[in-house]
Amino acid sequence: MKTADPELMRAINRLNVLDTVRRHGPIARIEISERTELSTTTVSAITASLLDDGLILPRHEGDIRNEAVRGRPRVMLELNPDAARVVGAKIAANRMVFVVTNFRGDVLSKLALPIRIDRQPIGVIADLVEDGVRRCVVDAGLSLEDVDTICLGFPGVIEHRTGYIRSSPIFRDTNVDFAAEMSARLATPTIVESDAHAITLGHHWFGKARDLEDMVLISLEQTLGLGVLHGNRLFRGAGGLSHNLGDLVLGTGPNGIVRLFSQAGESAILGEQQADGRFAEAIRLGRGMNHAQALIKADDDRLIGAAIRAGEAVGLTIANIVTLFAPPRVILVGSSLALGEPFLNSLRDSYALAIPPSLRGVSELVFDDSTDDFWAQGAAAVALYELYESPWSTTGPAL
């Protein structure tokens, strides 16, 4: 029988301990041992290494809980916020949002730029993103030399390992090597990730899935994205590919294959109203769903019908995903939630009808109207996770 690679196992155990400190710190070594199911000897060796590398800090129990405690205080461990600094960004067609965080994920500065960038030449988009990153870093009282990693979250199909953006509504071209472009401009390691994966990790670190090791997130924005978390890790496809949920096949119709985006995509929902002058301008400014919400409240039959059809398609999709993965929680985020009750009620009814009886009650549906800041913070979490998993996670950071 082939034995496991000792170096790989040490790296996995180290990452597991570090993530446990992140999620539950301040935490004692004995509790780390219980949560990770590693021996106390192994935990002691790993935490000693993490302390030497400056990734975690010791705190005495009396310092943070009760100064009246007698006897030798327990040593509690927590992340060192100054161990690293990263930039995260959400890049959308009509706005860009940037945040700078420390190693603990605390936001040091944020910057929102309401500017339309979709379908611009790659050089123009790169200029705007570069300026946003530099401004946000300066606002944090830092320079780019102080930043370890940058993560840019884009809609579309992203090949995380290579940094290629295979397709995105932001770009005219396909297979754009945007990570290399920005790494060269900023002289700082830059990665690209799907915005759905970014918000998934954001919820795992800071939001509605912090208590879970497994969950699914569905992003209902300009594109329809999917994030799957299993064992505290993002699941990616070959080459680190993200998942374009909009391409999911729902069935066939008179015109051929019917995909999810044709029923629940933003263009499918808003398409019937785009000829209207005010509505067209709202869509152009990225406010189409908010304007649609107002029209639905005014009993616009066409938009109500479009919202109901979209909700039905998304409900069926969630039922299929739950059938495949049976996650304890499914989080739905994105601008389509602004469509309100016609969309949400249709989604719930469709899901309840399609879910197998054996899986009823297994998955909790959670609807979250996360702000753009939170999406950008999710991208920062991706950058931090890259640092956690990088080669120095077994040799110590060059900080």
URZINOR-V357410 format. One record per residue. RES is the residue in three letters. SS is DSSP state (h for helix, s for strand, l for the rest). PSI is psi in whole degrees, 0 to 359 (none if undefined). Layout:
BEGIN
{{RES	SS	PSI} {RES	SS	PSI}}
END
This chain:
BEGIN
{{MET	l	136} {LYS	l	130} {THR	l	158} {ALA	l	151} {ASP	l	119} {PRO	h	321} {GLU	h	319} {LEU	h	317} {MET	h	321} {ARG	h	319} {ALA	h	319} {ILE	h	316} {ASN	h	321} {ARG	h	316} {LEU	h	319} {ASN	h	317} {VAL	h	315} {LEU	h	318} {ASP	h	327} {THR	h	320} {VAL	h	319} {ARG	h	314} {ARG	h	329} {HIS	h	1} {GLY	l	156} {PRO	l	138} {ILE	s	143} {ALA	s	158} {ARG	h	321} {ILE	h	324} {GLU	h	324} {ILE	h	317} {SER	h	318} {GLU	h	319} {ARG	h	326} {THR	h	347} {GLU	l	29} {LEU	l	154} {SER	l	156} {THR	h	328} {THR	h	316} {THR	h	316} {VAL	h	318} {SER	h	319} {ALA	h	318} {ILE	h	314} {THR	h	327} {ALA	h	319} {SER	h	318} {LEU	h	323} {LEU	h	316} {ASP	h	324} {ASP	l	354} {GLY	l	16} {LEU	l	334} {ILE	s	163} {LEU	s	147} {PRO	s	143} {ARG	s	139} {HIS	s	143} {GLU	h	323} {GLY	h	336} {ASP	h	334} {ILE	h	352} {ARG	l	300} {ASN	l	107} {GLU	l	346} {ALA	l	359} {VAL	l	131} {ARG	l	161} {GLY	l	187} {ARG	l	122} {PRO	l	147} {ARG	l	143} {VAL	s	120} {MET	s	146} {LEU	s	142} {GLU	s	163} {LEU	s	147} {ASN	l	109} {PRO	h	336} {ASP	h	7} {ALA	h	333} {ALA	l	160} {ARG	s	139} {VAL	s	163} {VAL	s	134} {GLY	s	147} {ALA	s	142} {LYS	s	119} {ILE	s	110} {ALA	s	171} {ALA	l	327} {ASN	l	9} {ARG	s	155} {MET	s	138} {VAL	s	132} {PHE	s	146} {VAL	s	150} {VAL	s	131} {THR	s	162} {ASN	s	188} {PHE	l	339} {ARG	l	351} {GLY	l	3} {ASP	l	135} {VAL	s	123} {LEU	s	330} {SER	s	158} {LYS	s	154} {LEU	s	128} {ALA	s	131} {LEU	s	102} {PRO	l	86} {ILE	l	138} {ARG	l	124} {ILE	l	351} {ASP	l	142} {ARG	l	14} {GLN	l	161} {PRO	l	150} {ILE	h	320} {GLY	h	322} {VAL	h	315} {ILE	h	316} {ALA	h	320} {ASP	h	313} {LEU	h	318} {VAL	h	317} {GLU	h	314} {ASP	h	320} {GLY	h	316} {VAL	h	311} {ARG	h	318} {ARG	h	317} {CYS	h	323} {VAL	h	316} {VAL	h	320} {ASP	h	334} {ALA	l	1} {GLY	l	27} {LEU	l	175} {SER	l	167} {LEU	h	335} {GLU	h	339} {ASP	h	353} {VAL	l	132} {ASP	l	318} {THR	s	151} {ILE	s	136} {CYS	s	127} {LEU	s	120} {GLY	s	123} {PHE	s	151} {PRO	l	151} {GLY	l	198} {VAL	s	114} {ILE	s	134} {GLU	s	95} {HIS	l	318} {ARG	l	326} {THR	l	341} {GLY	l	7} {TYR	s	137} {ILE	s	103} {ARG	s	317} {SER	s	142} {SER	l	142} {PRO	l	350} {ILE	l	327} {PHE	l	145} {ARG	l	325} {ASP	l	164} {THR	l	164} {ASN	l	54} {VAL	s	123} {ASP	s	72} {PHE	h	331} {ALA	h	316} {ALA	h	320} {GLU	h	313} {MET	h	328} {SER	h	320} {ALA	h	318} {ARG	h	318} {LEU	h	352} {ALA	l	36} {THR	l	136} {PRO	l	123} {THR	s	130} {ILE	s	155} {VAL	s	148} {GLU	s	155} {SER	s	145} {ASP	h	332} {ALA	h	319} {HIS	h	322} {ALA	h	313} {ILE	h	332} {THR	h	311} {LEU	h	327} {GLY	h	316} {HIS	h	327} {HIS	h	324} {TRP	h	318} {PHE	h	349} {GLY	l	229} {LYS	l	10} {ALA	l	21} {ARG	l	335} {ASP	l	2} {LEU	l	152} {GLU	l	341} {ASP	l	136} {MET	s	167} {VAL	s	141} {LEU	s	138} {ILE	s	125} {SER	s	122} {LEU	s	75} {GLU	l	212} {GLN	l	322} {THR	l	162} {LEU	s	116} {GLY	s	164} {LEU	s	134} {GLY	s	130} {VAL	s	122} {LEU	s	127} {HIS	s	124} {GLY	l	40} {ASN	l	11} {ARG	s	142} {LEU	s	135} {PHE	l	125} {ARG	l	158} {GLY	l	191} {ALA	h	134} {GLY	h	12} {GLY	h	24} {LEU	s	143} {SER	l	173} {HIS	s	120} {ASN	s	94} {LEU	h	335} {GLY	h	337} {ASP	h	359} {LEU	l	133} {VAL	s	125} {LEU	s	337} {GLY	s	201} {THR	s	155} {GLY	s	188} {PRO	l	331} {ASN	l	12} {GLY	s	214} {ILE	s	136} {VAL	s	117} {ARG	s	161} {LEU	l	320} {PHE	h	333} {SER	h	346} {GLN	h	325} {ALA	h	1} {GLY	l	157} {GLU	h	318} {SER	h	326} {ALA	h	322} {ILE	h	317} {LEU	h	349} {GLY	h	321} {GLU	h	343} {GLN	h	0} {GLN	l	343} {ALA	l	339} {ASP	l	132} {GLY	h	308} {ARG	h	319} {PHE	h	319} {ALA	h	320} {GLU	h	322} {ALA	h	319} {ILE	h	317} {ARG	h	327} {LEU	l	5} {GLY	l	19} {ARG	l	22} {GLY	h	316} {MET	h	323} {ASN	h	321} {HIS	h	322} {ALA	h	322} {GLN	h	317} {ALA	h	320} {LEU	h	324} {ILE	h	319} {LYS	h	334} {ALA	l	13} {ASP	l	42} {ASP	l	110} {ASP	h	323} {ARG	h	316} {LEU	h	324} {ILE	h	316} {GLY	h	320} {ALA	h	321} {ALA	h	320} {ILE	h	317} {ARG	h	318} {ALA	h	315} {GLY	h	320} {GLU	h	316} {ALA	h	319} {VAL	h	321} {GLY	h	317} {LEU	h	320} {THR	h	316} {ILE	h	319} {ALA	h	320} {ASN	h	319} {ILE	h	318} {VAL	h	323} {THR	h	322} {LEU	h	316} {PHE	h	336} {ALA	l	53} {PRO	l	155} {PRO	l	337} {ARG	s	139} {VAL	s	119} {ILE	s	130} {LEU	s	130} {VAL	s	164} {GLY	l	171} {SER	h	335} {SER	h	339} {LEU	h	340} {ALA	h	348} {LEU	h	343} {GLY	l	208} {GLU	h	319} {PRO	h	318} {PHE	h	311} {LEU	h	318} {ASN	h	320} {SER	h	318} {LEU	h	312} {ARG	h	317} {ASP	h	318} {SER	h	317} {TYR	h	313} {ALA	h	325} {LEU	h	325} {ALA	h	338} {ILE	l	135} {PRO	l	144} {PRO	h	325} {SER	h	344} {LEU	h	5} {ARG	l	132} {GLY	l	358} {VAL	l	317} {SER	l	129} {GLU	s	131} {LEU	s	126} {VAL	s	129} {PHE	s	127} {ASP	s	126} {ASP	l	64} {SER	l	143} {THR	l	164} {ASP	h	327} {ASP	h	320} {PHE	h	323} {TRP	h	316} {ALA	h	323} {GLN	h	327} {GLY	h	319} {ALA	h	322} {ALA	h	323} {ALA	h	323} {VAL	h	317} {ALA	h	317} {LEU	h	321} {TYR	h	324} {GLU	h	321} {LEU	h	321} {TYR	h	319} {GLU	h	356} {SER	l	168} {PRO	l	329} {TRP	h	357} {SER	h	347} {THR	h	353} {THR	h	350} {GLY	l	141} {PRO	l	152} {ALA	l	71} {LEU	l	none}}
END
